[in-house]
Amino acid sequence: MNPVRAVVFDMDGLLIDSERLAMRSLVSAGAELGYDMPVEFCRSMIGVPADRCRELAADAYGSDFPLAEYFELHETHLRRLVDDGELTTKPGALALLDILDQQGIPKAIATSSSRDRADHHLRLTGLIDRFDAVITRQDVDNGKPHPEPYLKAVATLAFDLDDTLALEDSTNGLRAAHAAGLRCILIPDLVPPTDESRRLAHRLYPDLHHVGDYVVAANA
């Protein structure tokens, strides 16, 4: 097992428990506009870049669907939930960051979220200063499942791909990390692991506490 010299994290559903809030805001934004947005449809947008989410909504609801208004309302509803104090870190996140700090391991985030949302969420959860770099959807030409977000994050940390560990909660993000040539640990959130994700994942763990144990063992 190669040592872990650097770590790249996904953000939503992996570091912070935001996907459940996003699901609620997607449903409530649709209701405000008079549309029934089934939970299963909203779940299909989890871990997907915003541009692809717009394509999914247009395909599902037709050309008359008010895309811009819907996603603006979604952001408004999500921001309200977050600002009301409902956003928390995922189990084991803070303990894992402490372990990485103790071992002097640099870390970055590669997220499909916008810069504004990423900075806002990381600031509210007290994580904004715990990363060496944060790569958002606005920092790359191609979002996940393209490998560019991970490749750019690894480049900022200046470590070899073989020594860098990626952490993801979704199949889409796992595809991106795998395409970048990274070993990736999958910690599922709302979307259960698929046969594909089980095949691509280097390890599959229920929470980030297990990742801390993995890092300690890999670097022993």
Disulfide bonds with the S-S distance in Angstrom:
none
